[in-house]
Amino acid sequence: MASAAGGHAPGMEQNEVYDPMSLPDVEKMNASYMAVHGTTMLGRHLWLKTSPLSQSA
């Protein structure tokens, strides 16, 4: 009944409160940016199309 009374359900992520005076977590921002854009920045989409291994398979 704790969740019905407003308790936090286990496994659910809480929203971060915006605080304009706090410093941003740069490592977290970099990690999420690299997770989305990392392969494009490295040119991996070009490697796979021109790789001799992908052409012979």
C-alpha positions in Angstrom: 0.0 0.0 0.0 3.0 2.3 0.1 2.7 3.0 -3.6 -0.9 3.9 -3.2 0.0 6.3 -0.4 2.4 8.2 -2.7 5.5 6.1 -2.0 8.1 5.6 -4.7 7.7 2.3 -6.7 10.9 0.4 -7.0 12.6 0.4 -10.4 11.0 3.6 -11.6 13.2 6.5 -12.4 12.5 9.9 -10.7 12.5 13.1 -12.8 15.4 15.4 -12.1 14.5 18.8 -10.6 15.8 21.7 -12.7 18.1 23.9 -10.7 19.6 26.8 -12.6 22.4 27.3 -10.1 23.7 23.8 -10.2 26.5 22.7 -12.5 25.4 20.2 -15.2 26.8 16.7 -15.1 29.1 16.9 -18.1 30.1 13.3 -18.0 26.4 12.2 -18.1 25.7 14.6 -21.0 28.8 13.4 -22.9 27.9 9.8 -22.5 24.3 10.3 -23.7 25.6 12.4 -26.7 28.2 9.7 -27.6 25.6 6.9 -27.3 23.5 8.7 -30.0 26.1 10.2 -32.2 29.3 8.2 -31.6 29.2 5.9 -34.6 28.5 8.8 -36.9 31.4 10.8 -35.5 33.7 7.9 -36.0 32.5 7.4 -39.6 31.6 3.8 -38.8 28.7 3.9 -41.3 31.4 4.5 -44.0 33.6 1.7 -42.7 30.9 -0.9 -42.9 29.9 -0.1 -46.5 33.5 -0.1 -47.8 34.9 -2.9 -45.7 36.2 -5.9 -47.7 34.8 -8.2 -45.0 31.2 -7.0 -45.6 31.5 -7.4 -49.3 32.7 -11.0 -49.2 30.0 -12.0 -46.7 
